[in-house]
Amino acid sequence: MEYFIRRKMKTIVFLNALATVVWCAPSLCDPEDEFLGIFCKEPEPEQPKCMDIMMNYCDDMSYTHTVFPNILGHRTREEAELGPEYLLVSVVHNLLNGECTPDIRMLGCSVLVPRCEKEKVLKPCRSTCEAVRKNCYHAFEGIEMAWPYFLDCDRFFVSDQEGCYDPLEGLRAKQEGNTPEKPHTVIQFSYQSNAQMNSILKKTAARCSEIAMTYSIGRSVEGKDLLVIEFSNNPGVHELLEPEMKYIGNMHGNEVLGRQLLIYLAQYLCSEYLLGNRRIQTLINTTRIHILPSINPDGYELAAAEVQDTIDPENEEAQNYNSWTLGRGNAQNIDLNRNFPDLTTIVYSRRRHRRFRSNHIPIPDAYWFGKVAPETYAVMKWIRSFPFVLSANFHGGELLVSYPYDLSKHPLEQKMFSPTPDEQVFKQIARTYADAHATMSEGNSGWCENFGSIGQDGIINGARWYSFAGGMQDFNYLHTNCFEVTVELGCDKFPAEEELYTGWKDNKEALLTFMESVHRGIKGIVKDADGNGIKGARISVRGIRHDITTAENGDYWRLLTAGIHILTASAPGYTRAMKKIHLPARMQKAGRVDFILQKAVVEPDMEEDYRIPSMGTYEDFDPYNQFERYTISEQNQNGEEGQEKPWWWSYFSHAHGSAPTWLLRN
């Protein structure tokens, strides 16, 4: 009996001790505990303590102590370091090519390792965040990245009245100690991949969003965007009487200097406009400029890879690289500058017909049953969609400017001077670029000895140089209002990277002067008696068998040389109007010549029918939907399911368990 009493007493002591342990332990309270007579105590939250900043990319802040949990809720330094936010902070300098850093990095650090004083968190100022966002938002748009959620100025930053601090105060102190430099345009003279090129164009457009935008005209065989950057004081809109011009580069993928020059030109136009350059501001405010740096990104990729192999000391096959062929064509091995409809042959066969004109010639039906590259298709749709006046297409292998026709009128297509009706206008256009170039107009061209020394003063008729059919500049002239020339930029098709700055310096003035020359000649509006613009009216110049037509609102531009000209405006259903004008030799802007046409009864002999048998009409484009797949493919690639992720996405998505979708703009 005594044994059982002692055992019971021990059990009671043990339970009391256990109860004491349970009572003293910080337990979670259940609402039913109090009803059962059990009382517990809520654990007191651990008070934050200031500690040293021990994160490498944040160790240059103006303060030295931080606290966890931080503003984003990371409970420890280790947790913060493993997050995608800190990863972005650590690589943002390289992502943005040094732009807006260290501002972005330090702003991010102010949230990841917030300032701690007297064991209390101090939040960064909202005004600082808003200033950085205003100046740097374009940099993220340029790489197709969303503004980081943890830099939300309203969510994680506070006002001055709430007792904030400036996270960039240390940076400002350093900047104030340095002598301020005069603002200037900074261009990195190096080669870029296709993704980097598109990133630069989008970033440039975002930086100068009031005067620039990017748009795609289609995709290459391998699905790469054919990206255009446009400059205008009203981007995306055709303004009445404002001429439009275009630059196209990299038609042959292994001829790369033109591609680089156009990338640099886009950056230069944006930067100089913002810096107040009067010449650039005037140019952009009065002209709509379209720049397509690469029409053949697939060919460039192949050529660039081959060039990289040649400079690899371990590559035993480097000597096999031929810069004249590798990457010249697109991914289908099609030479794009031989792939356009051959309208020049049609001109030669019809030129003796009294009423035949060498303009707006329809595309022959037979063309659509051949092999049409998606890049060619995209460019044809592009130039039919905009009222381009002037254009230049950049190549390499010689140093000169070539102008139409490219196809010789010789029966055997041998080299032969083969002028257009606008021979004098084209010579003037070509000389504009050659004379403004640093060396192109010095002596005879052809010094590269690739096709013989036959050019004079840096310009040459294309067919006299060498003859070929299906060229882009002939197509521009014969199918649209656009006057295009081909600029050969030098003997070396793929110059060394250290020569790119020299190439820019030699061509910069020529690039600008050529764009300004779109304002030569005449311009005006063709209206009816009620003041409405007439679309598709013809402007003819006596003695030149090549007409141009009016745009959507009846406006037109006609490049002409100095002298006396007799102009005629005509349109179906209207009487003709004629004017005699005099263009002074040194006139720097287009003369204004308007026409008003009166309604008239249409007579058969007044309708000049230039239709050519078996050719259809000008409006027919891909009449059998042979190449509709190009458009469908583009739509599919732009769809949500198949949407191409930005080039930086794989780095972030593979670095963490869950992909940080907040980085994506959509």
VEXTIGU-704022 format. One record per residue (C-alpha): x, y, z. Coordinates in steps of 0.05 Angstrom, whole numbers. Layout:
N
u  v  w
X  Y  Z
...
//
This chain:
666
u  v  w
0  0  0
56  48  19
89  31  -48
28  53  -88
21  117  -47
94  135  -60
85  119  -135
22  162  -139
58  220  -105
115  215  -156
66  216  -213
33  279  -185
100  314  -178
119  294  -249
54  321  -277
61  385  -237
131  393  -264
107  379  -334
51  430  -325
101  480  -302
143  468  -364
82  475  -408
60  537  -370
127  570  -378
138  551  -450
118  603  -502
58  568  -531
8  590  -582
-59  611  -552
-122  577  -573
-189  614  -563
-217  553  -527
-160  551  -475
-189  606  -433
-257  572  -432
-223  509  -406
-187  548  -352
-120  544  -386
-83  610  -389
-26  622  -437
18  680  -456
29  707  -527
103  707  -545
133  776  -548
159  793  -617
234  795  -623
257  867  -625
296  884  -688
368  901  -676
414  943  -720
470  903  -751
526  916  -800
511  914  -875
543  850  -900
516  847  -972
571  860  -1023
531  899  -1074
503  945  -1020
567  960  -980
576  1031  -1009
512  1060  -980
517  1125  -941
500  1087  -877
531  1025  -847
475  992  -807
412  956  -829
359  911  -798
320  848  -813
265  835  -828
275  886  -884
222  927  -920
207  868  -967
197  819  -909
262  781  -916
275  755  -846
350  745  -853
408  769  -895
414  699  -925
342  700  -948
351  768  -980
414  747  -1016
379  687  -1046
321  728  -1073
312  751  -1146
311  823  -1121
383  820  -1098
403  782  -1161
374  839  -1203
411  890  -1161
476  852  -1172
471  849  -1248
434  913  -1265
497  949  -1286
510  898  -1341
437  892  -1360
431  967  -1373
501  975  -1401
520  1021  -1344
461  1068  -1353
426  1092  -1290
477  1057  -1245
493  1060  -1189
427  1097  -1179
383  1036  -1191
428  991  -1150
430  1038  -1091
355  1049  -1094
345  974  -1091
393  968  -1033
353  1019  -994
296  970  -993
336  906  -985
382  933  -930
343  993  -903
376  1044  -858
374  1028  -784
383  1079  -728
369  1067  -654
341  999  -670
289  1029  -717
279  1023  -792
283  1087  -833
249  1084  -901
278  1117  -964
247  1179  -994
192  1173  -1046
217  1235  -1081
284  1202  -1095
250  1140  -1122
205  1181  -1168
264  1220  -1195
303  1156  -1211
242  1123  -1242
230  1184  -1287
302  1184  -1312
312  1109  -1317
245  1078  -1336
265  1079  -1409
327  1037  -1394
283  979  -1370
236  988  -1429
296  983  -1474
310  912  -1451
235  895  -1447
237  889  -1371
183  915  -1325
200  967  -1273
219  924  -1212
162  915  -1163
207  929  -1103
221  998  -1131
148  1016  -1127
153  1088  -1102
85  1088  -1069
90  1021  -1035
160  1018  -1005
180  1091  -1000
153  1147  -957
145  1223  -960
192  1274  -929
140  1289  -876
144  1217  -852
218  1222  -837
252  1191  -896
324  1194  -920
356  1201  -988
389  1135  -1007
432  1170  -1059
460  1223  -1013
529  1190  -1014
528  1187  -1090
508  1260  -1094
565  1280  -1048
614  1246  -1095
583  1279  -1156
586  1348  -1124
660  1338  -1111
674  1325  -1185
679  1378  -1238
616  1372  -1281
628  1353  -1353
591  1383  -1411
536  1334  -1433
554  1296  -1496
532  1236  -1537
565  1170  -1516
565  1113  -1567
598  1046  -1555
634  1028  -1620
629  952  -1619
590  898  -1653
524  874  -1624
484  810  -1630
415  814  -1660
384  813  -1591
431  868  -1567
416  909  -1630
341  905  -1617
352  922  -1544
391  984  -1563
337  1007  -1611
281  996  -1561
321  1028  -1506
335  1088  -1550
262  1095  -1569
242  1091  -1496
293  1144  -1477
267  1191  -1531
194  1168  -1529
168  1237  -1550
205  1233  -1617
219  1159  -1628
185  1091  -1631
202  1022  -1655
159  975  -1698
170  909  -1733
157  901  -1808
160  825  -1804
206  768  -1787
265  733  -1819
266  660  -1839
290  641  -1769
238  685  -1735
280  746  -1718
245  813  -1716
260  862  -1773
258  921  -1726
253  993  -1748
264  1055  -1705
226  1117  -1727
242  1189  -1710
192  1246  -1717
162  1300  -1674
98  1259  -1678
122  1186  -1683
73  1136  -1712
35  1189  -1752
42  1215  -1823
37  1290  -1819
13  1331  -1878
71  1354  -1923
124  1322  -1878
169  1280  -1923
188  1209  -1902
255  1175  -1916
287  1109  -1897
355  1077  -1886
365  1002  -1894
427  964  -1873
456  894  -1874
419  869  -1935
477  822  -1946
489  793  -1877
565  795  -1883
566  869  -1902
561  898  -1832
587  969  -1829
520  997  -1852
484  959  -1797
531  989  -1745
526  1060  -1773
450  1058  -1769
452  1034  -1697
499  1091  -1680
457  1140  -1719
395  1122  -1679
432  1134  -1613
462  1198  -1640
395  1227  -1663
362  1213  -1596
419  1239  -1553
433  1301  -1594
359  1319  -1596
356  1316  -1520
420  1357  -1515
389  1413  -1556
428  1405  -1621
391  1454  -1666
408  1418  -1730
382  1350  -1705
320  1381  -1674
303  1416  -1740
314  1352  -1779
270  1309  -1734
216  1363  -1726
208  1368  -1802
221  1297  -1826
196  1227  -1812
257  1182  -1810
254  1106  -1812
317  1065  -1797
321  990  -1808
392  970  -1787
387  898  -1809
342  869  -1862
381  803  -1858
393  785  -1785
400  711  -1800
457  723  -1850
491  770  -1801
489  717  -1747
524  667  -1792
576  717  -1816
591  741  -1745
600  669  -1720
649  655  -1777
688  718  -1763
692  699  -1690
721  632  -1710
775  665  -1751
802  704  -1692
802  641  -1649
876  620  -1645
855  547  -1635
813  545  -1698
852  508  -1751
801  522  -1806
802  598  -1798
835  607  -1866
774  577  -1899
730  638  -1883
708  676  -1945
679  744  -1926
650  751  -1996
602  693  -1990
588  668  -1919
526  701  -1891
513  741  -1954
445  709  -1966
389  697  -1916
377  631  -1880
348  602  -1945
412  624  -1980
373  674  -2021
409  738  -2042
358  789  -2021
384  841  -2070
366  794  -2127
299  773  -2099
254  833  -2115
208  833  -2176
246  849  -2239
207  910  -2263
267  939  -2302
260  888  -2357
187  909  -2365
209  981  -2373
258  963  -2427
207  922  -2465
154  978  -2461
196  1041  -2465
179  1055  -2538
105  1059  -2523
85  1132  -2526
40  1131  -2465
80  1084  -2422
108  1113  -2357
162  1083  -2313
126  1088  -2247
80  1046  -2203
90  985  -2247
50  927  -2220
84  864  -2196
78  809  -2250
35  750  -2230
91  702  -2246
135  732  -2191
91  702  -2137
103  631  -2162
178  638  -2149
217  636  -2084
202  700  -2046
242  708  -1981
202  731  -1920
250  789  -1913
236  811  -1984
162  804  -1974
165  846  -1910
203  902  -1943
156  904  -2003
96  910  -1958
133  963  -1918
150  1009  -1976
80  1003  -2004
52  1025  -1936
90  1090  -1927
98  1149  -1975
174  1145  -1976
209  1199  -2016
282  1182  -2008
322  1120  -1987
392  1093  -1981
412  1019  -1977
481  1005  -1946
529  952  -1972
604  937  -1969
659  916  -2016
672  983  -2052
671  1057  -2035
619  1093  -2077
546  1108  -2087
509  1069  -2140
442  1092  -2169
389  1060  -2216
383  1025  -2261
421  964  -2236
399  922  -2294
434  938  -2360
393  953  -2422
445  915  -2463
412  855  -2498
462  809  -2464
460  847  -2398
532  868  -2404
557  929  -2367
526  990  -2399
505  1059  -2377
430  1051  -2366
398  1114  -2338
328  1125  -2310
285  1183  -2334
309  1217  -2270
384  1210  -2285
400  1281  -2263
360  1275  -2199
395  1210  -2181
464  1239  -2195
447  1296  -2149
423  1248  -2094
485  1204  -2101
532  1264  -2100
499  1289  -2037
524  1229  -1999
590  1221  -2034
611  1294  -2027
593  1296  -1953
633  1232  -1940
704  1241  -1914
739  1207  -1974
688  1178  -2022
690  1233  -2075
766  1238  -2077
789  1215  -2146
762  1154  -2181
721  1101  -2145
735  1028  -2156
800  1032  -2117
780  967  -2081
790  935  -2150
732  889  -2141
694  910  -2204
743  955  -2239
759  1029  -2232
702  1061  -2271
667  1108  -2222
678  1183  -2221
674  1228  -2160
648  1171  -2118
583  1157  -2157
565  1110  -2213
505  1085  -2252
492  1014  -2226
487  979  -2293
551  1012  -2316
586  983  -2255
557  912  -2260
488  889  -2282
437  847  -2245
362  839  -2240
316  838  -2180
351  894  -2142
317  934  -2087
334  1004  -2112
304  991  -2181
242  963  -2148
234  1025  -2103
238  1071  -2163
193  1032  -2210
140  1009  -2161
134  1069  -2113
149  1143  -2106
215  1128  -2071
283  1146  -2099
334  1097  -2071
410  1093  -2079
460  1041  -2056
518  1064  -2013
580  1020  -2014
618  1036  -1950
688  1008  -1963
730  950  -1985
725  910  -1921
657  879  -1914
667  860  -1840
717  910  -1813
753  900  -1747
718  928  -1686
772  980  -1675
755  1009  -1744
682  1023  -1728
695  1091  -1698
732  1112  -1761
674  1087  -1803
625  1129  -1762
669  1190  -1766
676  1184  -1842
601  1175  -1853
566  1216  -1799
562  1281  -1839
540  1244  -1901
485  1208  -1863
457  1274  -1837
464  1312  -1902
430  1257  -1941
370  1259  -1894
366  1334  -1901
365  1328  -1977
295  1298  -1975
271  1371  -1970
296  1388  -2041
251  1395  -2101
177  1411  -2092
119  1391  -2048
46  1409  -2045
-26  1386  -2039
-74  1367  -2094
-145  1385  -2075
-214  1386  -2106
-257  1448  -2110
-284  1435  -2040
-215  1434  -2010
-210  1359  -2000
-145  1324  -2014
-144  1277  -2073
-109  1211  -2061
-72  1179  -2119
-69  1241  -2163
-10  1241  -2211
44  1294  -2213
80  1295  -2280
141  1334  -2301
149  1350  -2375
209  1314  -2404
212  1262  -2349
172  1199  -2361
164  1182  -2288
105  1207  -2247
94  1207  -2172
27  1201  -2138
-5  1236  -2079
-11  1205  -2010
-74  1193  -1968
-90  1266  -1957
-70  1291  -2025
1  1314  -2006
62  1298  -2050
137  1308  -2055
176  1309  -2120
252  1310  -2119
278  1355  -2175
341  1390  -2197
346  1465  -2203
316  1498  -2265
250  1511  -2299
198  1455  -2298
128  1447  -2325
84  1407  -2278
17  1374  -2290
-31  1347  -2237
-84  1297  -2259
-133  1248  -2229
-190  1205  -2257
-254  1246  -2258
-219  1314  -2255
-192  1363  -2306
-117  1372  -2309
-80  1430  -2280
-13  1455  -2304
39  1502  -2273
107  1527  -2293
158  1535  -2237
230  1557  -2227
273  1523  -2175
334  1565  -2155
401  1528  -2154
415  1541  -2080
345  1529  -2054
351  1490  -1989
279  1471  -1978
224  1444  -2022
183  1495  -2061
108  1494  -2047
65  1479  -2108
-9  1465  -2096
-62  1445  -2147
-137  1450  -2147
-172  1402  -2195
-243  1412  -2221
-292  1356  -2230
-300  1334  -2303
-335  1282  -2345
-288  1224  -2355
-271  1214  -2428
-238  1150  -2453
-177  1184  -2482
-166  1223  -2418
-156  1159  -2378
-83  1140  -2390
-84  1064  -2385
-15  1038  -2369
-36  968  -2353
9  914  -2380
-22  848  -2402
-16  790  -2352
5  837  -2296
-59  855  -2260
-63  921  -2224
-18  959  -2176
-64  942  -2118
-53  867  -2128
-2  844  -2077
7  769  -2065
-59  759  -2103
-60  684  -2092
-41  688  -2018
22  649  -2034
59  680  -1976
4  691  -1927
41  642  -1882
92  696  -1866
38  739  -1834
7  679  -1799
75  657  -1772
87  727  -1746
19  727  -1711
32  659  -1679
100  681  -1653
69  742  -1623
13  702  -1589
12  691  -1515
29  617  -1517
88  625  -1563
111  693  -1539
186  698  -1543
217  715  -1476
269  770  -1471
342  749  -1477
355  758  -1402
296  715  -1379
332  648  -1375
384  676  -1328
332  696  -1276
284  638  -1286
339  586  -1277
369  620  -1217
310  608  -1170
256  557  -1155
199  601  -1179
208  645  -1240
203  720  -1224
147  736  -1273
144  807  -1244
204  821  -1289
162  812  -1352
128  873  -1379
63  836  -1394
//
